[in-house]
Amino acid sequence: MADDMTSPVAYRRLARPSWQTGFGPYLLVESIPWLFLAMTMRTIAVAQPTPVAWLLFIGAQFVLLVAFSIASGRMIAIAGGITMLRSLSMREQWLLSWAVVWRTFVVGMIANYIARRAGMNVPIIHGRLEKDVPILRFLHNVEHHLRTTMPRLLVSVDRIPRVIFDFGCGSGSGSIALTLLFPEAQCRGVDISAADVTIARARARLYGVDDRCEFSVIGEGQALPAPDDSSDLCICCSVLEYIIRPDVRRFCAQEMARVLVEGGLLFISVPNRIYPVELHSHKLGWNYFPKLLNARIIGSTVWEIRRLARPHVLGMHRTQLLRLFTPWTNFCLEKRA
C-alpha cells in the first residue's frame, strides 16, 4: 500500500513521536502562527476566559492543522481519512490522537515561553490579577512607570534629554518618573482632565520635582502649548487609543512631531491595533471595524503614527522588532525632517 496520508502505515508513522516523522515539520509550520495565537490569547487572558476565547483558540488550532497538512503536501481527504481510521486498531487510534496532542502541547509551550520573554505576561499580585487591585497601581503609579515603562524607554533613548514633553500626562506619574530618571531634564505635561492635572501638581510636590515639572490643561483639538522644535523627547503613554476620531488623531501626531527638535525622539506606548481584541475593553473587532461597531477605544501601530505625522518625517529609532507585534506595543521614532 502506498505510504501516503490515507494509509494505515502513514498514520502509524505520524503517531510515532520521533523527530524525523513529523515533529520537525510541526515546529517549522506551527511555530510562527502559534506565537501569534499565544499573543492574541494573552490579550484575552487579561479578562476572564470567555466562550469567544475558546472559539478563537479552537478555530486557530484547526487552521494550523490544515496549514500543516497543506504545507507537508499530504492533505487528508476527510472521507478517506475516516475510512483509514476505522482500519486502525484502538491502540493505534489512541497513539494517533496522542501524537496530535503532544505536538500541539510542545509547540504551544514554546510559543508561550517566547511570549513571556517578550514581556506579554499577566501580572499577578498575591494570586490575583493586577487588574483586580487598581488601588495598588494608583498608589504606586510612579514606581510602576519606573519599573515597567522606563526600562523599555531606555532601550530606545540613547541620549540624555534636556526638555521633555509628556502628551496626555494624566496624573503625572510618567512625567515624574522621567524627571527622576533624568535629573537635569525639564518636563512639560498636558492633559484634557483638570482633575488629573491637579493631582499631577500635588504629586510633583510630593516627590520634590515640582520645580522641574510643569502641568497644564488643554482642550481637545487644541495646539500644544510649546513652540516648534523645542523638545528633545516626547512621550505618549496609553493616550492615543482614546482618540478615536481620525482627524483628531492625525492632529495629535502632527503636534507631537512639531514640538520635537530635528533628531528628537517620540516614544509611544499603546495597545496594538493589529490584534482583533482591543486590550482595554476586551471587545472583539473594535480595532478592525471601529465605525461599524461604534468603538470607543482603538489601538494604534508604528506605521499609522508615521503616516499621520506627515509632513513631518519620523523614522524608527532603536526599536525592538518584536515590540511592534506584541499586544501592547512600544516604539520610538526619530524626527528627521
C-alpha beads as a LAMMPS data file, in Angstrom:
LAMMPS data file: protein, C-alpha beads

337 atoms
336 bonds

1 atom types
1 bond types

-500.0 500.0 xlo xhi
-500.0 500.0 ylo yhi
-500.0 500.0 zlo zhi

Masses

1 110.0

Atoms # bond

1 1 1 0.000 0.000 0.000
2 1 1 1.302 3.451 -0.877
3 1 1 2.768 5.351 2.063
4 1 1 0.538 8.436 1.931
5 1 1 -1.756 10.072 4.488
6 1 1 -4.673 7.807 3.541
7 1 1 -2.821 4.626 4.508
8 1 1 -2.649 2.998 7.943
9 1 1 1.142 2.910 7.598
10 1 1 1.280 6.693 7.343
11 1 1 -0.993 7.073 10.347
12 1 1 1.283 4.774 12.342
13 1 1 4.311 6.795 11.290
14 1 1 2.552 10.042 12.234
15 1 1 1.604 8.602 15.617
16 1 1 5.177 7.573 16.417
17 1 1 6.803 10.524 18.252
18 1 1 10.136 10.927 16.505
19 1 1 11.875 13.975 15.057
20 1 1 12.060 12.590 11.511
21 1 1 8.385 11.604 11.270
22 1 1 6.617 14.823 12.000
23 1 1 7.959 16.762 14.988
24 1 1 10.326 18.881 12.891
25 1 1 7.690 19.868 10.305
26 1 1 5.232 20.691 13.092
27 1 1 7.747 23.031 14.681
28 1 1 8.525 24.758 11.401
29 1 1 4.933 25.123 10.250
30 1 1 3.243 25.855 13.569
31 1 1 5.823 27.978 15.435
32 1 1 5.027 31.337 13.811
33 1 1 1.214 31.078 13.804
34 1 1 1.318 29.565 17.305
35 1 1 3.312 32.553 18.501
36 1 1 0.712 34.902 17.047
37 1 1 -2.024 32.789 18.624
38 1 1 -0.295 32.850 22.012
39 1 1 -0.007 36.642 21.910
40 1 1 -3.650 37.014 20.890
41 1 1 -4.778 34.682 23.643
42 1 1 -2.829 36.725 26.154
43 1 1 -4.796 39.816 25.194
44 1 1 -7.935 37.831 26.014
45 1 1 -6.447 36.285 29.155
46 1 1 -6.301 39.682 30.848
47 1 1 -10.067 39.387 31.138
48 1 1 -11.958 36.366 32.376
49 1 1 -11.973 33.442 29.906
50 1 1 -14.973 33.670 27.609
51 1 1 -16.602 31.367 25.062
52 1 1 -15.237 33.649 22.343
53 1 1 -11.716 32.990 23.623
54 1 1 -12.192 29.245 23.366
55 1 1 -13.747 29.528 19.901
56 1 1 -10.773 31.588 18.731
57 1 1 -8.405 29.031 20.208
58 1 1 -10.157 26.040 18.644
59 1 1 -10.570 27.792 15.286
60 1 1 -6.923 28.819 15.187
61 1 1 -5.790 25.299 16.016
62 1 1 -7.953 23.915 13.212
63 1 1 -6.366 26.373 10.784
64 1 1 -2.923 25.299 11.974
65 1 1 -3.682 21.634 11.387
66 1 1 -4.933 22.387 7.874
67 1 1 -1.854 24.533 7.232
68 1 1 0.391 21.668 8.292
69 1 1 -1.404 19.258 6.009
70 1 1 -1.114 21.616 3.040
71 1 1 2.497 22.549 3.749
72 1 1 3.549 18.926 4.048
73 1 1 1.907 18.112 0.720
74 1 1 -0.254 15.389 2.266
75 1 1 -3.750 16.898 2.573
76 1 1 -6.079 14.352 4.126
77 1 1 -9.325 13.603 2.334
78 1 1 -11.943 13.604 5.058
79 1 1 -13.835 10.569 3.827
80 1 1 -10.670 8.623 3.122
81 1 1 -9.254 9.594 6.496
82 1 1 -12.302 8.271 8.329
83 1 1 -12.156 5.032 6.344
84 1 1 -8.496 4.501 7.150
85 1 1 -9.018 5.374 10.814
86 1 1 -11.522 2.536 11.016
87 1 1 -8.867 0.181 9.722
88 1 1 -6.589 1.021 12.631
89 1 1 -6.752 -0.758 15.947
90 1 1 -7.983 1.070 19.029
91 1 1 -4.419 1.318 20.311
92 1 1 -3.242 2.862 17.035
93 1 1 -6.088 5.385 17.102
94 1 1 -5.093 6.389 20.640
95 1 1 -1.478 6.743 19.518
96 1 1 -2.552 8.972 16.644
97 1 1 -4.600 11.178 18.973
98 1 1 -1.703 11.378 21.395
99 1 1 0.651 12.444 18.580
100 1 1 -1.529 15.464 17.792
101 1 1 -1.884 16.364 21.487
102 1 1 1.767 16.205 22.449
103 1 1 2.933 18.063 19.343
104 1 1 0.373 20.793 19.963
105 1 1 1.374 20.987 23.623
106 1 1 5.112 21.248 22.916
107 1 1 4.735 23.934 20.256
108 1 1 2.242 25.822 22.428
109 1 1 4.681 25.801 25.356
110 1 1 7.447 27.126 23.118
111 1 1 5.197 29.922 21.837
112 1 1 4.116 30.870 25.353
113 1 1 7.728 30.914 26.516
114 1 1 8.587 33.340 23.708
115 1 1 5.543 35.430 24.612
116 1 1 6.613 35.624 28.245
117 1 1 10.160 36.581 27.256
118 1 1 8.686 39.354 25.119
119 1 1 7.004 40.789 28.209
120 1 1 3.459 39.654 27.453
121 1 1 2.811 38.238 30.887
122 1 1 -0.238 38.993 33.010
123 1 1 0.980 40.455 36.344
124 1 1 -0.088 38.568 39.460
125 1 1 -0.338 40.103 42.930
126 1 1 -0.973 37.672 45.778
127 1 1 -2.653 35.223 43.431
128 1 1 -4.916 37.824 41.832
129 1 1 -4.684 39.563 38.502
130 1 1 -3.301 43.055 38.864
131 1 1 -6.404 44.397 37.140
132 1 1 -8.376 43.314 40.222
133 1 1 -6.430 45.627 42.507
134 1 1 -6.231 49.028 40.724
135 1 1 -5.718 50.866 44.019
136 1 1 -2.228 49.361 44.301
137 1 1 -1.264 50.738 40.904
138 1 1 -2.783 54.143 41.681
139 1 1 -0.831 54.496 44.917
140 1 1 2.398 53.374 43.271
141 1 1 1.992 54.715 39.741
142 1 1 5.387 56.431 39.667
143 1 1 7.117 53.249 40.825
144 1 1 5.096 51.313 38.257
145 1 1 6.412 53.561 35.464
146 1 1 9.963 53.310 36.773
147 1 1 9.690 49.526 36.861
148 1 1 7.919 48.911 33.540
149 1 1 7.817 51.870 31.141
150 1 1 11.221 53.419 31.786
151 1 1 13.301 50.276 31.071
152 1 1 11.549 49.963 27.710
153 1 1 12.119 53.645 27.013
154 1 1 15.824 53.390 27.851
155 1 1 16.227 50.685 25.209
156 1 1 15.411 53.305 22.582
157 1 1 16.532 56.601 24.135
158 1 1 20.301 56.711 23.652
159 1 1 20.805 60.334 24.698
160 1 1 20.077 62.486 27.738
161 1 1 17.094 64.762 27.038
162 1 1 17.035 68.275 28.417
163 1 1 13.434 69.159 27.583
164 1 1 10.703 66.505 27.740
165 1 1 7.095 66.830 26.652
166 1 1 4.501 64.420 28.093
167 1 1 1.446 64.264 25.837
168 1 1 -1.536 63.116 27.896
169 1 1 0.277 63.203 31.229
170 1 1 -2.767 62.167 33.278
171 1 1 -1.974 62.387 36.986
172 1 1 1.704 62.996 36.249
173 1 1 3.258 59.666 37.184
174 1 1 5.079 59.280 33.864
175 1 1 6.397 62.843 33.910
176 1 1 7.673 62.466 37.468
177 1 1 9.313 59.143 36.631
178 1 1 11.120 60.845 33.740
179 1 1 12.408 63.686 35.911
180 1 1 13.654 61.163 38.460
181 1 1 15.344 59.233 35.673
182 1 1 16.887 62.360 34.102
183 1 1 17.770 64.733 36.984
184 1 1 18.761 67.604 34.659
185 1 1 15.633 67.475 32.500
186 1 1 12.677 69.831 32.480
187 1 1 9.311 68.186 31.800
188 1 1 6.112 69.748 30.488
189 1 1 2.916 67.691 30.703
190 1 1 -0.538 68.397 29.301
191 1 1 -3.881 66.681 29.712
192 1 1 -7.548 67.406 28.991
193 1 1 -8.580 66.494 32.555
194 1 1 -8.318 69.344 35.048
195 1 1 -8.712 66.915 37.950
196 1 1 -5.776 64.803 36.781
197 1 1 -3.594 67.886 36.303
198 1 1 -4.375 68.970 39.867
199 1 1 -3.266 65.553 41.131
200 1 1 -0.129 65.761 38.951
201 1 1 0.908 69.070 40.515
202 1 1 0.376 67.725 44.033
203 1 1 2.248 64.532 43.175
204 1 1 5.197 66.535 41.797
205 1 1 5.407 68.456 45.086
206 1 1 5.313 65.174 46.991
207 1 1 8.275 63.815 45.012
208 1 1 10.158 67.117 45.201
209 1 1 10.310 67.704 41.455
210 1 1 7.706 70.474 41.139
211 1 1 10.477 72.887 40.091
212 1 1 11.156 70.720 37.022
213 1 1 7.625 69.549 36.210
214 1 1 5.010 71.846 34.750
215 1 1 1.461 70.653 34.083
216 1 1 -1.339 72.387 32.227
217 1 1 -4.831 71.693 30.892
218 1 1 -5.616 71.837 27.173
219 1 1 -8.821 71.328 25.227
220 1 1 -9.430 68.562 22.706
221 1 1 -8.022 69.588 19.357
222 1 1 -6.077 72.493 20.880
223 1 1 -2.485 73.086 19.768
224 1 1 0.151 72.044 22.268
225 1 1 1.434 74.967 24.396
226 1 1 5.002 74.623 23.165
227 1 1 6.929 76.280 20.316
228 1 1 8.206 74.386 17.299
229 1 1 11.426 72.405 17.691
230 1 1 11.525 72.843 21.476
231 1 1 11.666 69.323 22.964
232 1 1 14.295 66.607 22.864
233 1 1 11.887 63.872 23.864
234 1 1 8.117 63.496 23.643
235 1 1 6.316 60.596 25.277
236 1 1 2.743 59.421 24.826
237 1 1 1.745 56.514 27.066
238 1 1 -1.721 54.958 26.902
239 1 1 -3.339 58.017 25.319
240 1 1 -3.762 57.541 21.575
241 1 1 -6.192 54.635 21.937
242 1 1 -8.774 57.019 23.410
243 1 1 -8.501 59.404 20.456
244 1 1 -10.843 57.660 18.049
245 1 1 -11.595 60.437 15.547
246 1 1 -9.129 60.091 12.645
247 1 1 -8.782 63.851 12.149
248 1 1 -8.027 64.461 15.836
249 1 1 -5.579 61.563 15.962
250 1 1 -3.795 62.969 12.903
251 1 1 -3.654 66.422 14.514
252 1 1 -2.170 64.975 17.720
253 1 1 0.507 63.031 15.838
254 1 1 1.468 66.148 13.891
255 1 1 1.581 68.266 17.057
256 1 1 3.849 65.811 18.849
257 1 1 6.176 65.806 15.853
258 1 1 6.031 69.606 15.619
259 1 1 7.367 70.255 19.131
260 1 1 10.356 67.939 18.607
261 1 1 13.720 69.257 17.530
262 1 1 15.249 67.614 14.488
263 1 1 16.729 64.410 15.800
264 1 1 14.321 64.459 18.747
265 1 1 12.637 61.247 19.855
266 1 1 8.965 60.341 20.099
267 1 1 8.262 57.368 22.393
268 1 1 4.770 55.865 22.226
269 1 1 3.204 53.095 24.292
270 1 1 -0.219 51.982 23.068
271 1 1 -2.340 48.840 22.578
272 1 1 -1.522 47.214 19.269
273 1 1 -4.157 47.623 16.563
274 1 1 -3.089 44.530 14.641
275 1 1 -4.893 42.360 17.205
276 1 1 -8.618 41.674 16.793
277 1 1 -9.282 42.069 20.537
278 1 1 -8.979 45.584 21.945
279 1 1 -6.829 45.353 25.069
280 1 1 -8.620 47.747 27.451
281 1 1 -12.226 46.808 26.723
282 1 1 -11.564 43.229 25.508
283 1 1 -14.010 43.926 22.677
284 1 1 -13.608 41.712 19.628
285 1 1 -13.415 43.669 16.367
286 1 1 -13.086 47.209 17.735
287 1 1 -9.580 47.563 16.275
288 1 1 -10.740 46.352 12.850
289 1 1 -14.238 47.812 12.450
290 1 1 -14.439 50.904 14.701
291 1 1 -17.238 52.653 12.798
292 1 1 -19.356 49.549 12.324
293 1 1 -19.082 48.540 15.988
294 1 1 -19.138 52.093 17.375
295 1 1 -15.791 51.518 19.079
296 1 1 -14.795 53.824 21.925
297 1 1 -11.169 52.657 22.134
298 1 1 -8.914 51.890 19.163
299 1 1 -5.296 50.772 19.250
300 1 1 -2.550 52.061 17.013
301 1 1 0.658 50.977 15.291
302 1 1 4.007 52.491 14.449
303 1 1 3.067 52.586 10.773
304 1 1 -0.093 54.572 11.484
305 1 1 1.783 57.177 13.538
306 1 1 4.405 57.668 10.839
307 1 1 1.656 58.166 8.265
308 1 1 -0.397 60.542 10.405
309 1 1 2.601 62.699 11.347
310 1 1 3.225 63.796 7.753
311 1 1 4.553 66.191 6.501
312 1 1 6.941 65.595 9.424
313 1 1 9.238 62.661 8.699
314 1 1 9.579 60.141 11.515
315 1 1 11.912 57.167 11.275
316 1 1 12.262 54.121 13.501
317 1 1 14.893 54.506 16.191
318 1 1 16.333 51.647 18.264
319 1 1 13.031 49.799 18.466
320 1 1 12.989 46.062 19.051
321 1 1 11.204 44.424 16.134
322 1 1 9.280 42.070 18.406
323 1 1 7.791 45.052 20.257
324 1 1 5.934 46.070 17.101
325 1 1 3.896 42.865 17.268
326 1 1 3.191 42.488 20.992
327 1 1 -0.361 43.127 22.265
328 1 1 0.896 46.280 23.955
329 1 1 3.354 47.900 21.587
330 1 1 6.188 50.284 22.499
331 1 1 8.162 52.062 19.818
332 1 1 10.450 55.046 19.358
333 1 1 10.544 57.371 16.357
334 1 1 13.159 59.955 15.452
335 1 1 12.240 63.251 13.788
336 1 1 14.266 63.550 10.625
337 1 1 12.579 66.486 8.905

Bonds

1 1 1 2
2 1 2 3
3 1 3 4
4 1 4 5
5 1 5 6
6 1 6 7
7 1 7 8
8 1 8 9
9 1 9 10
10 1 10 11
11 1 11 12
12 1 12 13
13 1 13 14
14 1 14 15
15 1 15 16
16 1 16 17
17 1 17 18
18 1 18 19
19 1 19 20
20 1 20 21
21 1 21 22
22 1 22 23
23 1 23 24
24 1 24 25
25 1 25 26
26 1 26 27
27 1 27 28
28 1 28 29
29 1 29 30
30 1 30 31
31 1 31 32
32 1 32 33
33 1 33 34
34 1 34 35
35 1 35 36
36 1 36 37
37 1 37 38
38 1 38 39
39 1 39 40
40 1 40 41
41 1 41 42
42 1 42 43
43 1 43 44
44 1 44 45
45 1 45 46
46 1 46 47
47 1 47 48
48 1 48 49
49 1 49 50
50 1 50 51
51 1 51 52
52 1 52 53
53 1 53 54
54 1 54 55
55 1 55 56
56 1 56 57
57 1 57 58
58 1 58 59
59 1 59 60
60 1 60 61
61 1 61 62
62 1 62 63
63 1 63 64
64 1 64 65
65 1 65 66
66 1 66 67
67 1 67 68
68 1 68 69
69 1 69 70
70 1 70 71
71 1 71 72
72 1 72 73
73 1 73 74
74 1 74 75
75 1 75 76
76 1 76 77
77 1 77 78
78 1 78 79
79 1 79 80
80 1 80 81
81 1 81 82
82 1 82 83
83 1 83 84
84 1 84 85
85 1 85 86
86 1 86 87
87 1 87 88
88 1 88 89
89 1 89 90
90 1 90 91
91 1 91 92
92 1 92 93
93 1 93 94
94 1 94 95
95 1 95 96
96 1 96 97
97 1 97 98
98 1 98 99
99 1 99 100
100 1 100 101
101 1 101 102
102 1 102 103
103 1 103 104
104 1 104 105
105 1 105 106
106 1 106 107
107 1 107 108
108 1 108 109
109 1 109 110
110 1 110 111
111 1 111 112
112 1 112 113
113 1 113 114
114 1 114 115
115 1 115 116
116 1 116 117
117 1 117 118
118 1 118 119
119 1 119 120
120 1 120 121
121 1 121 122
122 1 122 123
123 1 123 124
124 1 124 125
125 1 125 126
126 1 126 127
127 1 127 128
128 1 128 129
129 1 129 130
130 1 130 131
131 1 131 132
132 1 132 133
133 1 133 134
134 1 134 135
135 1 135 136
136 1 136 137
137 1 137 138
138 1 138 139
139 1 139 140
140 1 140 141
141 1 141 142
142 1 142 143
143 1 143 144
144 1 144 145
145 1 145 146
146 1 146 147
147 1 147 148
148 1 148 149
149 1 149 150
150 1 150 151
151 1 151 152
152 1 152 153
153 1 153 154
154 1 154 155
155 1 155 156
156 1 156 157
157 1 157 158
158 1 158 159
159 1 159 160
160 1 160 161
161 1 161 162
162 1 162 163
163 1 163 164
164 1 164 165
165 1 165 166
166 1 166 167
167 1 167 168
168 1 168 169
169 1 169 170
170 1 170 171
171 1 171 172
172 1 172 173
173 1 173 174
174 1 174 175
175 1 175 176
176 1 176 177
177 1 177 178
178 1 178 179
179 1 179 180
180 1 180 181
181 1 181 182
182 1 182 183
183 1 183 184
184 1 184 185
185 1 185 186
186 1 186 187
187 1 187 188
188 1 188 189
189 1 189 190
190 1 190 191
191 1 191 192
192 1 192 193
193 1 193 194
194 1 194 195
195 1 195 196
196 1 196 197
197 1 197 198
198 1 198 199
199 1 199 200
200 1 200 201
201 1 201 202
202 1 202 203
203 1 203 204
204 1 204 205
205 1 205 206
206 1 206 207
207 1 207 208
208 1 208 209
209 1 209 210
210 1 210 211
211 1 211 212
212 1 212 213
213 1 213 214
214 1 214 215
215 1 215 216
216 1 216 217
217 1 217 218
218 1 218 219
219 1 219 220
220 1 220 221
221 1 221 222
222 1 222 223
223 1 223 224
224 1 224 225
225 1 225 226
226 1 226 227
227 1 227 228
228 1 228 229
229 1 229 230
230 1 230 231
231 1 231 232
232 1 232 233
233 1 233 234
234 1 234 235
235 1 235 236
236 1 236 237
237 1 237 238
238 1 238 239
239 1 239 240
240 1 240 241
241 1 241 242
242 1 242 243
243 1 243 244
244 1 244 245
245 1 245 246
246 1 246 247
247 1 247 248
248 1 248 249
249 1 249 250
250 1 250 251
251 1 251 252
252 1 252 253
253 1 253 254
254 1 254 255
255 1 255 256
256 1 256 257
257 1 257 258
258 1 258 259
259 1 259 260
260 1 260 261
261 1 261 262
262 1 262 263
263 1 263 264
264 1 264 265
265 1 265 266
266 1 266 267
267 1 267 268
268 1 268 269
269 1 269 270
270 1 270 271
271 1 271 272
272 1 272 273
273 1 273 274
274 1 274 275
275 1 275 276
276 1 276 277
277 1 277 278
278 1 278 279
279 1 279 280
280 1 280 281
281 1 281 282
282 1 282 283
283 1 283 284
284 1 284 285
285 1 285 286
286 1 286 287
287 1 287 288
288 1 288 289
289 1 289 290
290 1 290 291
291 1 291 292
292 1 292 293
293 1 293 294
294 1 294 295
295 1 295 296
296 1 296 297
297 1 297 298
298 1 298 299
299 1 299 300
300 1 300 301
301 1 301 302
302 1 302 303
303 1 303 304
304 1 304 305
305 1 305 306
306 1 306 307
307 1 307 308
308 1 308 309
309 1 309 310
310 1 310 311
311 1 311 312
312 1 312 313
313 1 313 314
314 1 314 315
315 1 315 316
316 1 316 317
317 1 317 318
318 1 318 319
319 1 319 320
320 1 320 321
321 1 321 322
322 1 322 323
323 1 323 324
324 1 324 325
325 1 325 326
326 1 326 327
327 1 327 328
328 1 328 329
329 1 329 330
330 1 330 331
331 1 331 332
332 1 332 333
333 1 333 334
334 1 334 335
335 1 335 336
336 1 336 337
